[in-house]
Amino acid sequence: MEYKFGIQVFILLFWRSALDALVSGNDGGWSQNSEYSLTDEGPCNIDIWDKASLSHRQFIQQYAYSKPVILKGFSDNTKFQFLCSKSSLLQEYGERMVRLSTANTYSYRKVDVRFEEFVDLLLRPQSLDTLGSDTLYFFGDNNFTEWHSLFENYKAPRYMLPHTTGAYSFGIAGPGTGVPFHWHGPGYSEIIYGRKVNNT
Ligand SMILES: *[C@@H]1O[C@H](CO)[C@@H](O)[C@H](O)[C@H]1NC(C)=O
């Protein structure tokens, strides 16, 4: 049996201070006009490895089937990041339709809108009292024919699981948003711009 092996590619528009943006220099144009502030969610206790020090065998034995791990510098997605800047994505895909879904666990309401409309009107910070069922989220549901020219530039992490194939899920979300509790098999999540808090 073949298991699907998910890779999420995510642009998260978590707010960063002006200083933060100056220091790291590159937000792809995504954090403009956001007055939203996120507080840090506490320390991160997940193991972190860089390419030079974690072998594939170690990865399989210690992490692949048992616990989360953060891999640093395993692939260079500079070009993909460039292609994911706000202006580049709008220019290339602004007129295309994207399928949004609500952020509640079971009853996903699906809505199709132009990508440009999603970015200009719906991509907003979410306040704590907004219901997931009222929030439209671009989270997967990608048309791989239309987005192929972007996805073919993504370099997936090299450490795969035996007998698996990959499946991409590409999304963009506003500050303070998140999807609810959900299930899937093993997967990677890579943040192209912004920050993401993972609660596992
Ligand atoms: C994906 O895009 C192609 C090309 O525009 C279109 O023909 C096809 O119907 C789309 N698929 C879905 C599931 O919307």
The ligand as an SDF file (V2000), in Angstrom:
LIG
                    3D

 14 14  0  0  0  0  0  0  0  0999 V2000
   -8.1490   23.1100  -13.1190 C   0  0  0  0  0  0  0  0  0  0  0  0
   -7.7450   24.0280  -14.1070 O   0  0  0  0  0  0  0  0  0  0  0  0
   -7.9410   23.5670  -15.4350 C   0  0  0  0  0  0  0  0  0  0  0  0
   -7.2950   24.5900  -16.3620 C   0  0  0  0  0  0  0  0  0  0  0  0
   -7.7990   25.8880  -16.1490 O   0  0  0  0  0  0  0  0  0  0  0  0
   -9.4290   23.3680  -15.6800 C   0  0  0  0  0  0  0  0  0  0  0  0
   -9.6480   22.8910  -16.9920 O   0  0  0  0  0  0  0  0  0  0  0  0
   -9.9720   22.3510  -14.6760 C   0  0  0  0  0  0  0  0  0  0  0  0
  -11.3550   22.2380  -14.7950 O   0  0  0  0  0  0  0  0  0  0  0  0
   -9.6190   22.7950  -13.2490 C   0  0  0  0  0  0  0  0  0  0  0  0
   -9.9650   21.7060  -12.3360 N   0  0  0  0  0  0  0  0  0  0  0  0
  -10.8190   21.8650  -11.3190 C   0  0  0  0  0  0  0  0  0  0  0  0
  -11.0530   20.6550  -10.4830 C   0  0  0  0  0  0  0  0  0  0  0  0
  -11.3500   22.9320  -11.0840 O   0  0  0  0  0  0  0  0  0  0  0  0
  1  2  1  0
  1 10  1  0
  2  3  1  0
  3  4  1  0
  3  6  1  0
  4  5  1  0
  6  7  1  0
  6  8  1  0
  8  9  1  0
  8 10  1  0
 10 11  1  0
 11 12  1  0
 12 13  1  0
 12 14  2  0
M  END
$$$$
